[in-house]
Amino acid sequence: MKPFSWAIALGGLLVATAAGAQTLTVGVRGGPESMDPHFSALGPQADAVKHIYDTLVGTGVDLQLEPSLATSWEPIDDVTWEFKLREGVKFHDGSDFTAEDVKFSIERIPNVTGPTTMEIYIRRIADVEIVDDYTLRITTDGPAATLPFDFVRLFIVSSAAAADFSDIESATEGFNSGEAAIGTGPFKYVSWEPKGELVLERFDDHWRGAAPWESVVRREISDDSSRLAALKAGDVDLINYVSSADYLALERDNDINTFLGDSVYVMNLQLDQRDETPKVYAKDGSPLGENPFQKKAVREALDLAIDRETMVDIVLEGLGTPARQLMPEGFFGSSDEIEAKPYDPDRAMELLAEAGYPDGFAMDLYCTNDRLPGDGAICEGLGQMFAQIGIDTNVNAISRSVYFPAQARKEYSAFMNGWGTLTGEASYTLGSLAHSPNEEVRMGAFNRIEYENPEVDRLMQAGSKELDADKRRAFYEEAMKLTVEDRAYLPIVVLQTVWAANADAVGDVATRADEETLAFYIQPAS
């Protein structure tokens, strides 16, 4: 693991700026869904658009909050936050960034967001008041101690450039053509081909200073082997999401630099709680007449059937850790009282028999195969483990572009994907997944399984309004324990991420916990 050095960063920045003619070509596993930064909350989308647009609040490599377009923030009273904005910031078209652009960006999100909604980042906002060009006051729907954490994915667009593109159809056209794709980020939009290349040009007037690369090409190559082949052939300078098997080989290659980082992403299995569920059957294909996942004994059986140590050691070849809960250990609201998950297939079969399924049943299991490291392989591993306890599992590892819209339509009964706690605290994860879907309190936006525990709801609502950090943490820890105990969500592994680069092109990479591959923080080889 090669740590990112800010001294190296500054040196590389000066050298690159002086040279002024370098292009960084990156092979990425997944690309954006749109050039509109408010369309999707998925990681590959944010990874791409963060080059063009800045967020209101920033995060460092370990997800600690940092000033970005907002330089400071403080609560004025229990329901009001004041944000001071950075002065002198320019959009790519030369216009000034002001508070009007922040207000506009917040207010357009509900009208343009897609199935993986961006509304989770503005769910607590009741009103936005412009005090002056560089001061905003945001009123929330109750005490909201974690509001600045939500704004780490609040991308700011130009209110002038995007004025005519504030419904989903016009926004897609206006941003993808580049007409509205005007941000304050370190790179300017040049062109984009869906599933192909995103081409960017350095914005020399960026408020952080000029980036180390004059231009950047982000090439979507979803297949891991093809991405590695492109690196070795010199077609790309850097790739993300190196597979665990390839990482071990590349460590011995003097022509390749590898960079290993811990991730915030936890792979979890989600089990539908509705009375009727579409993808579970008797083994002969006939209907079961009930949803077996509503029985806690069945959910516990599936939990006991997962050999998490094998998932890490064999499937991921050591690049991860067994997961106990829905966030990495040590995050705000994770519980030290949650024990390691046991592997006990014999007890799992006993539980199935007690629940009325002595011979098991059959189900379709869905997951992505092109989003996060090992997603398809982990899913295949689950299928084999469930088969050992008598549950015939048809594994469907598919593209994220198909998976997530179908998941949002609630077409799956059992499905697995990674969830990253991008804010570093539990309200983001439990408020999205574990709270029952509730538009009034704006929680449960990603609860696709209709899981409901009134006590979890009460704890999450209490925690969201509690300004005392210790009391808030206690609410979230208890909610996490209850959610894990209910086993509607089964955490599997916490991922690690590997980047690889040609040693003669790239000297250092900031290994971010959110797995983003940001060209501004990638340094040329000396």
C-alpha positions as CSV (number, residue, x, y, z in Angstrom):
1,M,0.0,0.0,0.0
2,K,1.4,3.3,-1.1
3,P,0.1,6.2,1.0
4,F,-0.8,9.5,-0.6
5,S,1.6,12.3,0.1
6,W,0.5,15.9,0.1
7,A,4.1,16.9,-0.4
8,I,4.3,14.7,-3.5
9,A,0.9,16.1,-4.6
10,L,2.2,19.7,-4.5
11,G,5.4,18.8,-6.2
12,G,3.6,16.9,-8.9
13,L,1.1,19.7,-9.3
14,L,3.8,22.2,-10.0
15,V,5.7,19.9,-12.4
16,A,2.5,19.0,-14.2
17,T,1.3,22.6,-14.5
18,A,4.7,23.7,-15.9
19,A,4.7,20.8,-18.4
20,G,1.1,21.5,-19.3
21,A,0.6,18.8,-21.9
22,Q,-0.1,15.6,-20.0
23,T,-3.2,13.5,-20.6
24,L,-4.3,10.9,-18.0
25,T,-6.3,8.0,-19.4
26,V,-8.2,6.0,-16.9
27,G,-10.0,2.6,-17.4
28,V,-12.9,2.5,-15.0
29,R,-15.2,-0.4,-14.3
30,G,-18.3,1.8,-14.3
31,G,-19.1,5.1,-15.8
32,P,-21.8,7.8,-15.2
33,E,-25.4,7.4,-16.1
34,S,-25.8,11.1,-17.0
35,M,-23.9,14.3,-17.0
36,D,-26.6,15.7,-14.7
37,P,-25.0,15.4,-11.3
38,H,-28.5,15.3,-9.7
39,F,-29.7,12.2,-11.6
40,S,-28.2,9.3,-9.6
41,A,-26.7,8.6,-6.2
42,L,-24.6,5.7,-7.4
43,G,-20.9,5.7,-6.8
44,P,-19.7,5.5,-10.5
45,Q,-21.9,8.6,-11.2
46,A,-20.5,10.6,-8.4
47,D,-17.0,9.5,-9.3
48,A,-17.3,10.9,-12.8
49,V,-19.3,14.1,-12.2
50,K,-17.1,15.2,-9.3
51,H,-14.5,16.2,-11.9
52,I,-16.9,18.7,-13.3
53,Y,-18.9,19.9,-10.3
54,D,-17.9,20.7,-6.7
55,T,-20.0,19.7,-3.7
56,L,-21.1,22.2,-1.1
57,V,-19.2,20.3,1.6
58,G,-16.1,18.2,0.8
59,T,-14.5,15.0,2.2
60,G,-11.0,13.9,2.6
61,V,-9.6,10.4,1.7
62,D,-11.0,9.1,5.0
63,L,-14.3,10.9,4.5
64,Q,-13.6,13.5,7.2
65,L,-15.6,16.7,6.4
66,E,-13.6,19.5,4.7
67,P,-14.5,22.9,3.3
68,S,-15.4,23.0,-0.4
69,L,-17.8,25.5,-1.9
70,A,-18.9,26.2,1.7
71,T,-16.0,27.4,3.8
72,S,-17.8,27.1,7.1
73,W,-21.1,26.1,8.6
74,E,-22.8,26.4,12.0
75,P,-26.2,26.0,13.6
76,I,-28.0,29.3,14.3
77,D,-30.8,27.6,16.3
78,D,-32.3,24.1,16.6
79,V,-33.7,24.1,13.0
80,T,-31.4,26.6,11.2
81,W,-27.9,26.2,9.7
82,E,-25.9,29.0,8.3
83,F,-23.4,28.3,5.5
84,K,-20.7,30.7,4.4
85,L,-19.7,30.3,0.8
86,R,-16.3,30.6,-0.9
87,E,-15.9,33.9,-2.6
88,G,-14.2,34.4,-6.0
89,V,-15.1,31.0,-7.4
90,K,-15.8,30.8,-11.1
91,F,-17.9,28.5,-13.2
92,H,-16.4,27.1,-16.3
93,D,-18.1,29.8,-18.4
94,G,-16.5,32.5,-16.4
95,S,-19.6,33.4,-14.4
96,D,-19.5,33.9,-10.6
97,F,-20.6,31.2,-8.1
98,T,-23.1,32.6,-5.6
99,A,-25.7,31.5,-3.1
100,E,-28.3,31.5,-5.9
101,D,-26.6,28.5,-7.5
102,V,-26.8,26.5,-4.2
103,K,-30.5,27.3,-3.7
104,F,-31.2,26.4,-7.4
105,S,-29.3,23.1,-7.1
106,I,-31.2,22.1,-4.0
107,E,-34.6,22.9,-5.4
108,R,-34.1,21.2,-8.8
109,I,-33.1,17.7,-7.4
110,P,-36.7,16.4,-6.8
111,N,-37.6,17.1,-10.4
112,V,-34.6,15.5,-12.2
113,T,-33.4,12.6,-10.0
114,G,-33.7,9.0,-11.3
115,P,-34.4,5.7,-9.6
116,T,-31.4,5.8,-7.3
117,T,-32.6,9.1,-5.9
118,M,-30.5,12.0,-4.9
119,E,-33.3,13.3,-2.5
120,I,-31.6,11.5,0.4
121,Y,-29.1,14.4,0.4
122,I,-31.7,17.1,0.8
123,R,-34.4,15.2,2.8
124,R,-34.1,17.4,5.9
125,I,-34.4,20.7,4.1
126,A,-37.6,22.7,4.6
127,D,-36.4,26.1,3.3
128,V,-33.4,27.8,1.8
129,E,-32.9,31.5,2.4
130,I,-30.3,33.6,0.6
131,V,-28.9,36.1,3.1
132,D,-26.4,37.6,0.7
133,D,-24.3,36.3,-2.3
134,Y,-22.1,34.3,0.0
135,T,-24.4,33.4,2.9
136,L,-27.2,30.8,3.1
137,R,-29.5,29.9,5.9
138,I,-31.1,26.5,5.6
139,T,-34.1,25.6,7.7
140,T,-34.7,21.9,8.4
141,D,-37.8,20.0,9.3
142,G,-36.6,19.6,12.9
143,P,-33.2,19.5,14.6
144,A,-30.7,18.1,12.0
145,A,-27.3,17.6,13.6
146,T,-25.9,15.7,10.6
147,L,-27.0,18.1,7.8
148,P,-23.5,19.0,6.7
149,F,-22.8,15.3,6.2
150,D,-25.6,15.1,3.7
151,F,-24.1,17.8,1.6
152,V,-21.0,15.8,0.7
153,R,-22.9,14.7,-2.4
154,L,-24.8,18.0,-3.0
155,F,-23.3,19.0,-6.4
156,I,-23.7,22.6,-7.4
157,V,-24.7,23.5,-10.9
158,S,-24.9,26.9,-12.6
159,S,-28.3,28.3,-12.1
160,A,-27.9,30.3,-15.3
161,A,-26.7,27.4,-17.5
162,A,-29.2,24.9,-16.1
163,A,-32.2,27.3,-15.9
164,D,-34.0,25.6,-18.8
165,F,-33.2,22.1,-17.8
166,S,-35.1,21.4,-14.6
167,D,-37.3,18.4,-15.5
168,I,-35.9,15.0,-16.1
169,E,-36.3,14.9,-19.9
170,S,-34.8,18.3,-20.7
171,A,-32.1,17.8,-18.1
172,T,-30.9,14.6,-19.6
173,E,-30.7,16.3,-23.0
174,G,-29.2,19.5,-21.8
175,F,-26.5,18.1,-19.6
176,N,-25.5,15.2,-21.8
177,S,-25.0,17.5,-24.7
178,G,-22.8,19.7,-22.6
179,E,-24.9,22.8,-22.9
180,A,-25.8,22.7,-19.2
181,A,-22.8,20.8,-17.9
182,I,-21.2,23.9,-16.4
183,G,-19.6,23.4,-13.0
184,T,-16.9,24.9,-10.8
185,G,-14.9,21.6,-10.7
186,P,-11.3,21.1,-11.6
187,F,-12.1,19.9,-15.2
188,K,-14.4,21.1,-17.9
189,Y,-16.8,18.8,-19.9
190,V,-15.6,18.1,-23.5
191,S,-17.6,15.1,-24.6
192,W,-19.3,11.9,-23.3
193,E,-20.4,8.7,-24.9
194,P,-22.6,6.5,-22.6
195,K,-20.7,3.3,-21.8
196,G,-17.8,4.8,-23.6
197,E,-15.5,7.7,-22.9
198,L,-15.8,10.9,-20.8
199,V,-13.3,13.5,-22.1
200,L,-12.4,16.4,-19.8
201,E,-10.2,19.4,-20.1
202,R,-8.4,21.1,-17.2
203,F,-10.0,24.2,-15.7
204,D,-7.0,26.4,-14.9
205,D,-9.1,28.8,-12.8
206,H,-10.2,26.2,-10.3
207,W,-10.2,27.6,-6.8
208,R,-7.9,24.8,-5.5
209,G,-5.4,25.6,-8.3
210,A,-4.8,23.9,-11.6
211,A,-5.0,20.1,-11.7
212,P,-1.9,18.0,-12.5
213,W,-3.3,16.9,-15.9
214,E,-4.1,19.0,-18.9
215,S,-6.8,16.6,-20.0
216,V,-8.4,13.4,-18.7
217,V,-10.1,10.6,-20.5
218,R,-12.2,8.2,-18.5
219,R,-12.9,5.1,-20.5
220,E,-15.6,2.6,-19.3
221,I,-14.3,-1.0,-19.5
222,S,-16.6,-3.1,-17.4
223,D,-14.8,-6.4,-17.8
224,D,-11.9,-6.8,-15.3
225,S,-9.7,-8.8,-17.6
226,S,-10.1,-6.3,-20.5
227,R,-9.4,-3.4,-18.2
228,L,-6.2,-5.0,-17.0
229,A,-5.2,-5.9,-20.6
230,A,-5.7,-2.2,-21.6
231,L,-3.3,-1.2,-18.8
232,K,-0.7,-3.7,-19.8
233,A,-0.9,-2.7,-23.4
234,G,-0.5,1.0,-22.5
235,D,-3.9,2.0,-23.8
236,V,-4.8,3.4,-20.3
237,D,-2.5,4.8,-17.6
238,L,-4.6,3.7,-14.6
239,I,-7.4,1.3,-13.8
240,N,-9.7,1.0,-10.8
241,Y,-11.2,-2.1,-9.1
242,V,-8.3,-4.5,-9.8
243,S,-9.5,-8.0,-9.0
244,S,-7.9,-9.8,-6.0
245,A,-6.2,-12.4,-8.2
246,D,-4.7,-9.8,-10.5
247,Y,-3.5,-7.7,-7.5
248,L,-1.3,-10.5,-6.2
249,A,0.3,-10.9,-9.6
250,L,0.7,-7.1,-10.2
251,E,2.5,-6.7,-6.9
252,R,5.5,-8.5,-8.5
253,D,5.5,-6.4,-11.7
254,N,8.0,-3.6,-11.5
255,D,6.3,-1.8,-14.4
256,I,3.1,-1.5,-12.5
257,N,2.3,0.5,-9.3
258,T,-0.5,-0.8,-7.1
259,F,-2.5,1.1,-4.5
260,L,-4.6,-0.6,-1.9
261,G,-7.2,1.2,0.2
262,D,-9.9,0.3,2.7
263,S,-13.5,0.9,1.5
264,V,-16.7,2.1,3.1
265,Y,-18.7,-0.4,1.0
266,V,-20.4,-3.4,2.7
267,M,-21.9,-6.1,0.5
268,N,-25.3,-7.1,1.9
269,L,-28.1,-9.5,1.1
270,Q,-31.6,-8.0,1.2
271,L,-34.7,-10.1,1.7
272,D,-38.1,-8.9,0.7
273,Q,-40.6,-8.6,3.5
274,R,-43.9,-8.2,1.5
275,D,-46.8,-10.6,1.8
276,E,-46.3,-11.6,-1.8
277,T,-42.8,-11.7,-3.4
278,P,-42.1,-12.5,-7.1
279,K,-39.0,-14.6,-7.2
280,V,-39.3,-17.5,-4.6
281,Y,-40.8,-20.8,-5.6
282,A,-41.2,-24.4,-4.6
283,K,-38.4,-26.6,-6.1
284,D,-40.8,-27.8,-8.8
285,G,-41.4,-24.2,-9.9
286,S,-44.9,-24.0,-8.4
287,P,-45.9,-21.1,-6.1
288,L,-45.2,-21.4,-2.4
289,G,-48.3,-19.6,-1.3
290,E,-46.4,-17.4,1.1
291,N,-43.2,-15.4,1.4
292,P,-40.7,-17.5,3.4
293,F,-38.6,-14.4,4.0
294,Q,-41.2,-13.1,6.4
295,K,-40.2,-15.8,8.8
296,K,-37.3,-14.8,10.9
297,A,-36.1,-18.4,11.2
298,V,-35.7,-18.5,7.4
299,R,-33.7,-15.3,7.4
300,E,-31.6,-16.6,10.2
301,A,-31.0,-19.8,8.3
302,L,-29.7,-17.9,5.3
303,D,-27.5,-15.8,7.6
304,L,-26.0,-19.0,9.2
305,A,-25.4,-20.5,5.7
306,I,-23.0,-17.7,4.7
307,D,-19.3,-18.5,5.3
308,R,-17.9,-15.0,5.5
309,E,-14.3,-16.1,6.2
310,T,-14.4,-18.1,3.0
311,M,-15.8,-15.2,1.1
312,V,-12.9,-13.1,2.2
313,D,-10.1,-15.7,2.0
314,I,-11.2,-17.5,-1.2
315,V,-13.6,-15.4,-3.2
316,L,-11.8,-12.1,-2.5
317,E,-8.4,-13.6,-1.9
318,G,-8.0,-11.6,1.3
319,L,-9.1,-8.2,0.0
320,G,-11.8,-7.5,2.6
321,T,-13.1,-8.4,6.1
322,P,-16.2,-10.3,7.3
323,A,-19.0,-7.9,8.0
324,R,-20.9,-7.8,11.2
325,Q,-23.2,-4.9,10.5
326,L,-24.3,-2.5,7.7
327,M,-21.3,-0.1,8.2
328,P,-17.6,-0.6,8.7
329,E,-16.5,-1.0,12.4
330,G,-15.8,2.3,14.2
331,F,-18.2,4.5,12.1
332,F,-20.5,6.8,14.1
333,G,-23.5,4.6,15.1
334,S,-21.8,1.2,14.6
335,S,-22.1,-1.1,17.6
336,D,-19.3,-2.8,19.4
337,E,-21.9,-5.2,20.9
338,I,-22.7,-6.9,17.6
339,E,-20.7,-10.1,17.5
340,A,-19.1,-11.9,14.5
341,K,-21.5,-13.8,12.4
342,P,-21.3,-17.6,12.9
343,Y,-21.2,-20.1,10.1
344,D,-23.4,-23.1,10.9
345,P,-25.1,-24.8,8.0
346,D,-26.4,-27.7,10.2
347,R,-28.3,-25.3,12.4
348,A,-29.5,-23.5,9.2
349,M,-31.2,-26.6,7.9
350,E,-32.8,-27.2,11.3
351,L,-34.2,-23.7,11.2
352,L,-35.6,-24.2,7.7
353,A,-37.3,-27.4,8.9
354,E,-38.8,-25.6,11.9
355,A,-40.1,-22.9,9.6
356,G,-41.9,-25.5,7.5
357,Y,-39.3,-26.0,4.7
358,P,-37.5,-29.3,5.5
359,D,-36.6,-29.7,1.9
360,G,-35.9,-26.1,1.3
361,F,-37.2,-24.1,-1.7
362,A,-36.0,-22.3,-4.8
363,M,-35.3,-18.6,-5.4
364,D,-33.8,-16.2,-7.9
365,L,-30.9,-14.1,-6.5
366,Y,-29.9,-10.9,-8.2
367,C,-26.8,-8.7,-8.0
368,T,-24.6,-6.5,-10.1
369,N,-21.5,-7.8,-11.9
370,D,-19.9,-4.5,-12.9
371,R,-20.2,-2.1,-10.0
372,L,-17.9,-3.1,-7.1
373,P,-15.0,-5.4,-6.7
374,G,-16.1,-9.1,-6.6
375,D,-19.8,-8.4,-6.7
376,G,-20.6,-11.1,-9.2
377,A,-18.2,-13.6,-7.6
378,I,-19.6,-13.0,-4.1
379,C,-23.1,-13.5,-5.5
380,E,-22.1,-16.8,-7.0
381,G,-20.6,-17.8,-3.7
382,L,-23.8,-17.1,-2.0
383,G,-25.7,-19.3,-4.4
384,Q,-23.4,-22.2,-3.7
385,M,-23.7,-21.7,0.1
386,F,-27.4,-21.6,0.0
387,A,-27.6,-24.7,-2.1
388,Q,-25.8,-26.6,0.7
389,I,-28.7,-26.0,3.0
390,G,-31.3,-27.0,0.4
391,I,-32.2,-23.7,-1.2
392,D,-31.8,-23.9,-4.9
393,T,-30.5,-20.5,-6.0
394,N,-30.6,-19.2,-9.5
395,V,-27.9,-16.5,-9.5
396,N,-28.4,-13.5,-11.8
397,A,-25.3,-11.3,-11.9
398,I,-26.3,-8.5,-14.2
399,S,-25.3,-5.0,-15.3
400,R,-26.0,-2.2,-12.8
401,S,-27.9,-0.3,-15.5
402,V,-30.5,-3.2,-15.5
403,Y,-30.2,-4.1,-11.8
404,F,-30.9,-0.8,-10.1
405,P,-34.0,0.3,-12.0
406,A,-35.6,-3.2,-11.5
407,Q,-34.6,-3.1,-7.8
408,A,-36.3,0.3,-7.5
409,R,-39.5,-1.2,-9.1
410,K,-39.3,-4.0,-6.4
411,E,-39.0,-6.8,-8.9
412,Y,-36.7,-8.9,-6.7
413,S,-37.2,-11.1,-3.7
414,A,-33.5,-11.7,-2.7
415,F,-30.8,-9.3,-4.0
416,M,-27.3,-8.3,-3.1
417,N,-25.5,-5.0,-3.6
418,G,-22.9,-2.9,-1.9
419,W,-23.9,0.1,0.3
420,G,-21.3,2.7,1.3
421,T,-21.8,4.9,4.3
422,L,-20.4,7.9,2.5
423,T,-21.0,10.3,5.4
424,G,-19.3,8.1,8.0
425,E,-22.4,8.0,10.2
426,A,-25.4,5.8,10.7
427,S,-28.2,8.2,9.8
428,Y,-27.2,7.9,6.1
429,T,-27.3,4.1,6.1
430,L,-30.0,3.3,8.5
431,G,-32.2,6.2,7.6
432,S,-32.1,5.1,4.0
433,L,-32.3,1.3,4.4
434,A,-33.7,0.4,7.8
435,H,-36.4,3.0,8.4
436,S,-39.7,2.1,6.9
437,P,-40.5,4.0,3.7
438,N,-42.0,7.3,4.9
439,E,-42.3,10.4,2.7
440,E,-43.4,12.5,5.6
441,V,-40.2,12.1,7.6
442,R,-38.2,11.5,4.4
443,M,-36.6,8.3,5.4
444,G,-36.5,4.8,3.9
445,A,-35.8,6.0,0.3
446,F,-33.8,2.9,-0.4
447,N,-35.8,0.4,1.7
448,R,-36.7,-1.7,-1.3
449,I,-37.7,-4.7,0.8
450,E,-40.4,-2.9,2.9
451,Y,-38.7,-3.8,6.1
452,E,-40.4,-2.3,9.1
453,N,-39.6,-2.2,12.8
454,P,-41.4,0.5,14.7
455,E,-38.7,0.7,17.3
456,V,-36.0,1.2,14.6
457,D,-38.2,4.0,13.1
458,R,-38.5,5.6,16.6
459,L,-34.8,5.4,17.2
460,M,-33.9,6.8,13.8
461,Q,-36.3,9.7,14.1
462,A,-35.1,10.5,17.6
463,G,-31.5,10.3,16.6
464,S,-32.0,12.6,13.6
465,K,-33.3,15.4,16.0
466,E,-30.8,14.9,18.8
467,L,-28.0,17.5,18.8
468,D,-26.1,15.9,21.7
469,A,-23.5,13.6,19.9
470,D,-23.4,10.9,22.7
471,K,-27.1,10.6,22.9
472,R,-27.4,10.5,19.1
473,R,-24.8,7.8,18.9
474,A,-26.7,5.7,21.4
475,F,-29.9,5.9,19.4
476,Y,-28.1,4.8,16.2
477,E,-26.2,2.0,17.9
478,E,-29.4,0.5,19.3
479,A,-31.1,0.9,15.8
480,M,-28.1,-0.9,14.2
481,K,-28.4,-3.8,16.7
482,L,-32.1,-4.2,16.1
483,T,-31.7,-4.1,12.3
484,V,-28.9,-6.7,12.4
485,E,-30.9,-8.9,14.8
486,D,-34.0,-8.8,12.5
487,R,-31.8,-10.2,9.6
488,A,-33.8,-8.5,6.9
489,Y,-30.4,-7.3,5.7
490,L,-27.5,-9.7,5.9
491,P,-24.1,-8.0,5.9
492,I,-21.5,-10.2,4.2
493,V,-18.1,-8.5,3.6
494,V,-16.5,-5.1,3.9
495,L,-14.5,-4.5,0.7
496,Q,-11.0,-3.3,0.0
497,T,-10.1,-1.6,-3.3
498,V,-7.1,-1.8,-5.5
499,W,-5.9,0.6,-8.2
500,A,-3.1,-0.2,-10.6
501,A,-1.1,2.2,-12.8
502,N,1.8,2.2,-15.3
503,A,4.8,3.2,-13.2
504,D,6.1,5.5,-15.9
505,A,2.9,7.4,-16.1
506,V,1.4,7.6,-12.6
507,G,3.4,8.1,-9.4
508,D,0.7,8.4,-6.7
509,V,-3.0,7.8,-6.2
510,A,-5.2,9.0,-3.3
511,T,-6.8,5.8,-2.1
512,R,-10.2,7.1,-1.0
513,A,-12.5,5.2,1.3
514,D,-15.4,6.1,-1.1
515,E,-13.4,4.4,-3.9
516,E,-13.5,7.5,-6.1
517,T,-10.8,7.8,-8.7
518,L,-10.3,11.6,-8.9
519,A,-7.8,12.9,-11.4
520,F,-7.1,16.0,-9.3
521,Y,-5.5,13.8,-6.6
522,I,-3.6,11.5,-9.0
523,Q,0.0,12.5,-9.5
524,P,2.2,12.0,-12.6
525,A,5.3,9.9,-12.3
526,S,8.4,12.0,-11.7
